[in-house]
Amino acid sequence: MRCMVIDDENLALELLRSYIDRIPFLKLSGCFTDPFEAMDHLRGNRIDLIFTDIEMNDINGVQLITSLSNRPMVIFISVYERYAIDGYTLDAIDYLLKPVSFARFLKAVNKAYESWSRRENAQESHLRTVPALPEYLFVKTDNRLVKLFFDEILYIEGYGDYIKYHLSDGRIILSLQNMSGLDSKLSSNFVRVHRSFIVAIDKIEEIERKRIKIGKHHIPISDSYQEAFFSRLN
């Protein structure tokens, strides 16, 4: 878990830093005595857990956490018990009283780690259940549908009312269709380089003088697609 510490007392910061260094699943992203510098750090970095003092100058820890729209987990730290209710109202993981012992600190971060692990596992489970994009498409040729895997297509050529699929094994599949809308059916490995040509990026061997070489084939790059094509390559 990536964490940060906010406390306007340097001694308190150093104590928490030493505790964090002893815990293998915590990675310290920053320590701050100024809460506004801490907020700037939050805007540019992914933080999973914040340790923050409550009594600070200009803005207290409760106000700081309340101001965040995308709120990480938080553990409040204070010398006063009276702020505990505010902490739990904000769904804080825990509320620690100073001086904080290592044993009490460890108990709090273990609670945070359990919560973080459940969330991470749920996200991974969701990603595993998202169906993968197809690795092929069906094209109509004569009176049948032929399955073409994306990784066997070298390039695609518009040919009047037909499309020619040039395959890595030397075959050419001729299909009665046009190029309109074909881009959306292909994987991200394909890019249009001409009104009549779409190429597989990973099959490109050379590019010279607005011509792409794929095996023994040479495919032109038109002016209208040149900028977008080289942008994809970059």
Residue pairs with C-beta under 8 A, 6 or more apart in sequence:
1 25
1 26
1 27
1 48
1 49
1 112
1 113
1 116
2 27
2 29
2 45
2 46
2 47
2 48
2 49
3 20
3 26
3 27
3 28
3 29
3 47
3 48
3 49
3 50
3 51
4 28
4 29
4 30
4 31
4 32
4 38
4 41
4 42
4 47
4 49
4 50
4 51
5 13
5 16
5 17
5 20
5 28
5 30
5 31
5 32
5 50
5 51
5 52
6 31
6 32
6 33
6 35
6 38
6 50
6 51
6 52
6 53
6 56
6 61
6 64
7 13
7 16
7 31
7 33
7 51
7 52
7 53
7 56
7 77
8 33
8 34
8 35
8 53
8 56
8 57
9 33
9 53
10 33
12 53
12 77
12 98
13 31
13 33
15 99
15 100
16 31
16 51
16 77
16 100
16 105
17 28
17 31
19 100
19 102
19 105
19 106
20 26
20 28
21 28
22 102
23 106
23 109
25 113
26 49
26 109
29 41
29 45
29 47
30 38
30 41
30 45
32 38
32 41
35 52
35 56
35 58
35 59
35 61
35 64
36 58
36 59
38 52
38 64
39 64
39 67
39 68
41 47
42 68
42 72
47 72
48 72
48 73
48 112
48 116
49 72
49 73
49 74
49 75
49 93
49 109
49 112
49 116
50 65
50 72
50 73
50 74
50 75
51 74
51 75
51 77
52 61
52 64
52 65
52 74
52 75
52 76
52 77
53 61
53 76
53 77
53 78
54 60
54 61
54 62
54 76
54 77
54 78
54 80
54 83
54 86
54 87
55 61
55 78
55 79
55 80
56 64
59 67
61 76
61 77
61 78
62 76
62 83
62 86
62 87
62 90
65 71
65 74
65 90
65 92
66 90
71 90
73 93
73 112
73 115
73 116
74 87
74 90
74 92
74 93
75 92
75 93
75 94
75 95
75 96
75 108
75 109
75 112
76 83
76 84
76 86
76 87
76 92
76 94
76 95
76 96
77 95
77 96
77 97
77 98
77 100
78 95
78 96
78 97
78 98
79 97
79 98
81 97
83 95
84 95
87 95
88 95
93 108
93 111
93 112
93 115
94 107
94 108
94 111
94 112
96 104
96 105
96 108
133 187
135 149
135 150
135 151
135 187
136 147
136 148
136 149
136 150
137 147
137 148
137 150
137 185
137 186
138 145
138 146
138 147
138 148
139 145
139 146
139 148
139 163
139 165
139 173
139 175
139 177
140 146
140 175
140 176
140 177
141 173
141 174
141 175
141 176
146 173
148 165
148 167
148 173
150 186
150 187
150 189
150 190
150 200
151 168
152 167
152 168
152 169
153 165
153 166
153 167
153 168
153 190
153 200
154 166
154 167
154 168
154 199
154 200
154 203
154 214
154 215
154 217
155 166
155 197
155 198
155 199
155 200
155 203
155 214
155 217
155 219
156 163
156 164
156 165
156 166
156 179
156 182
156 190
156 197
156 198
156 199
157 163
157 164
157 166
157 196
157 197
158 164
158 178
158 179
158 195
158 196
158 197
159 174
159 196
161 176
161 177
161 178
162 174
162 175
162 176
162 177
163 174
163 175
163 177
163 178
163 179
163 182
164 172
164 173
164 174
165 172
165 173
165 174
165 175
166 172
166 217
167 173
168 203
179 195
179 196
179 198
182 198
183 190
183 192
183 198
186 198
189 200
189 201
189 202
190 198
190 199
190 200
190 201
191 198
191 199
191 201
191 228
191 229
191 232
192 198
192 225
192 228
192 229
193 199
193 212
193 219
193 220
193 221
193 222
193 225
193 226
193 229
194 219
194 220
194 221
194 222
194 225
195 222
195 224
195 225
197 219
197 220
199 212
199 214
199 219
200 214
201 232
201 233
203 214
203 215
204 212
204 213
204 214
205 213
205 214
205 215
206 212
206 213
207 213
207 221
210 220
210 221
210 226
211 218
211 219
211 220
211 221
212 218
212 219
212 220
212 221
221 229
